[in-house]
Amino acid sequence: MELPDFLLTAASIVGFIAICKPLVGLVKWVWAMFLRPPKNLKEYGSWALVTGSTDGIGKAMAFELASKGLSLVLVGRNPSKLKAVSSEIRERHGEQVEVKSIVIDFAKFSGEEIAAFIKEGIEGIDVGVLINNVGLSYPYARSVLPGMLQKKKGAIINICSGSVLLPSYPLVTLYVAAKAYIAMLSKSLNLEYQQYGIAVQCQRHSARQAYGGLDMSMYVCPIGHIVCSGAFYVYYRMHYGIGVSCDTFLGWRKRGLANAYKKNGVNQKNP
């Protein structure tokens, strides 16, 4: 029995659409991840505020931002480390990058006190980019948002963890819950402020230099010595202000946890 021509045509159209849909998704993903040019962050403002800037992720990102010509406000609790990082940045980039430091111990003050302290420290400075890399996230956003709203542009990047993408993350429950809060805060802030030209992004990193003094092999599959180098974070810098979330690969941590079970003689099915 031969099918009518219109049925064959309709079936062909449906099949074509079914094939094109995943291909379009693949093309969009390749464009977003590898081909899309990064934003010029200096269009947001001439200064970037980086918290937790004396080690690891924060330090690497500070150097990346400085390499793009942004002046820096470095925030940390250790004056000597802040001075060392500031000197290193000035030595590398010379007079083209200004560096200012704010010393504050985030554990000793409330969110309101931190917000007021930072707001005072950046008064008169055109902060266009905020990198939230330590402690609470909302006080820093509260400090810079008034200036960003006034000029109707800005970028807020909250550093999170790839652990928020897993349905279960044993052994570090409170840590994961805190990171999930940062992820949802970022999505909500982005929804509220994108109409004012302010982009809020959550970067969910899956590899880092240190993990609160815990055995890193529990979280990351051993692949050699992992350091928070500028080269590693070029990927993230390329996507600053583009999209709400930015991830690395979770397979490292899944395999790392399995290795930790094996190393300690624990049965994964019945620990």
Backbone hydrogen bonds, N-H to C=O, Kabsch-Sander energy under -0.5 kcal/mol:
donor,donor_aa,acceptor,acceptor_aa,energy
7,L,4,P,-0.5
8,L,4,P,-1.8
9,T,5,D,-2.5
10,A,6,F,-2.4
11,A,7,L,-2.7
12,S,8,L,-2.2
13,I,9,T,-2.3
14,V,10,A,-2.5
15,G,11,A,-2.5
16,F,12,S,-2.4
17,I,13,I,-2.5
18,A,14,V,-2.5
19,I,15,G,-1.8
20,C,16,F,-2.5
21,K,17,I,-2.3
23,L,19,I,-1.1
24,V,20,C,-3.0
25,G,21,K,-2.0
26,L,22,P,-2.3
27,V,23,L,-2.5
28,K,24,V,-2.5
29,W,25,G,-2.1
30,V,26,L,-2.6
31,W,27,V,-2.4
32,A,28,K,-2.6
33,M,29,W,-2.7
34,F,30,V,-2.3
35,L,30,V,-1.1
35,L,31,W,-0.7
36,R,31,W,-3.1
41,L,39,K,-1.1
43,E,40,N,-1.9
44,Y,41,L,-1.4
45,G,41,L,-0.8
47,W,126,D,-2.0
48,A,71,S,-2.3
49,L,129,V,-2.9
50,V,48,A,-0.5
50,V,73,V,-2.6
51,T,131,I,-2.2
52,G,75,V,-1.3
53,S,75,V,-1.4
55,D,52,G,-0.6
58,G,55,D,-0.6
59,K,55,D,-1.6
60,A,56,G,-2.4
61,M,57,I,-2.6
62,A,58,G,-2.1
63,F,59,K,-2.0
64,E,60,A,-1.9
65,L,61,M,-2.6
66,A,62,A,-2.3
67,S,63,F,-1.9
68,K,64,E,-0.7
68,K,65,L,-0.9
69,G,66,A,-1.8
70,L,65,L,-1.9
71,S,46,S,-2.5
72,L,98,E,-2.8
73,V,48,A,-2.7
74,L,72,L,-0.6
74,L,100,K,-3.1
75,V,50,V,-2.6
76,G,102,I,-1.9
82,L,78,N,-2.3
83,K,79,P,-2.4
84,A,80,S,-2.0
85,V,81,K,-2.7
86,S,82,L,-2.5
87,S,83,K,-2.3
88,E,84,A,-2.1
89,I,85,V,-2.4
90,R,86,S,-2.5
91,E,87,S,-2.4
92,R,88,E,-1.8
93,H,89,I,-2.6
94,G,90,R,-2.3
96,Q,93,H,-1.1
97,V,94,G,-1.0
100,K,72,L,-2.7
102,I,74,L,-2.7
104,I,76,G,-2.6
104,I,102,I,-0.6
106,F,104,I,-0.8
108,K,105,D,-1.7
109,F,106,F,-0.6
114,I,110,S,-2.4
115,A,111,G,-2.5
116,A,112,E,-2.2
117,F,113,E,-2.4
118,I,114,I,-2.6
119,K,115,A,-2.4
120,E,116,A,-1.9
121,G,117,F,-1.6
122,I,118,I,-1.7
123,E,120,E,-0.9
125,I,122,I,-2.3
127,V,125,I,-1.7
128,G,47,W,-2.6
128,G,126,D,-0.7
129,V,47,W,-1.4
130,L,155,A,-2.5
131,I,49,L,-3.3
132,N,130,L,-0.6
132,N,157,I,-3.0
133,N,131,I,-0.8
141,A,137,S,-1.5
142,R,138,Y,-2.5
143,S,139,P,-1.3
144,V,140,Y,-1.6
145,L,141,A,-2.3
148,M,144,V,-1.9
149,L,145,L,-3.1
150,Q,146,P,-1.7
151,K,147,G,-1.6
152,K,148,M,-1.1
153,K,148,M,-1.7
154,G,197,G,-1.2
155,A,128,G,-2.2
156,I,199,A,-3.0
157,I,130,L,-3.3
158,N,156,I,-0.6
158,N,201,Q,-3.2
159,I,132,N,-3.1
159,I,157,I,-0.5
160,C,158,N,-0.5
160,C,203,Q,-3.3
162,G,205,H,-3.1
164,V,161,S,-1.6
165,L,162,G,-1.6
166,L,163,S,-1.3
172,V,169,Y,-0.9
176,V,172,V,-2.3
177,A,173,T,-2.3
178,A,174,L,-2.2
179,K,175,Y,-2.0
180,A,176,V,-2.4
181,Y,177,A,-1.7
182,I,178,A,-1.5
183,A,179,K,-2.1
184,M,180,A,-2.2
185,L,181,Y,-2.6
186,S,182,I,-2.2
187,K,183,A,-1.9
188,S,184,M,-2.4
189,L,185,L,-2.7
190,N,186,S,-2.5
191,L,187,K,-2.0
192,E,188,S,-2.0
193,Y,189,L,-2.6
194,Q,190,N,-1.8
196,Y,193,Y,-1.6
197,G,194,Q,-1.6
198,I,193,Y,-1.7
199,A,154,G,-2.5
199,A,197,G,-0.5
201,Q,156,I,-3.1
202,C,244,V,-3.8
203,Q,158,N,-2.4
203,Q,201,Q,-0.5
204,R,202,C,-0.7
204,R,246,C,-3.4
205,H,160,C,-0.5
205,H,203,Q,-1.1
214,L,211,Y,-1.8
216,M,214,L,-0.6
218,M,215,D,-1.7
219,Y,216,M,-2.0
220,V,216,M,-2.3
221,C,252,W,-1.2
223,I,224,G,-0.8
226,I,224,G,-0.6
227,V,225,H,-0.5
229,S,227,V,-1.7
233,Y,229,S,-1.3
234,V,230,G,-0.6
234,V,231,A,-0.8
235,Y,231,A,-0.5
235,Y,232,F,-0.5
237,R,233,Y,-2.5
238,M,234,V,-2.1
239,H,235,Y,-0.6
239,H,236,Y,-1.2
240,Y,237,R,-1.3
242,I,239,H,-2.1
243,G,241,G,-0.6
246,C,202,C,-1.7
248,T,204,R,-1.1
252,W,249,F,-0.6
253,R,250,L,-0.6
254,K,250,L,-1.9
255,R,251,G,-2.5
256,G,252,W,-2.1
257,L,253,R,-2.4
258,A,254,K,-1.7
259,N,255,R,-2.3
260,A,256,G,-1.8
261,Y,257,L,-2.2
262,K,258,A,-2.2
263,K,259,N,-2.7
264,N,260,A,-1.8
265,G,262,K,-1.2
266,V,261,Y,-2.8
268,Q,266,V,-0.6
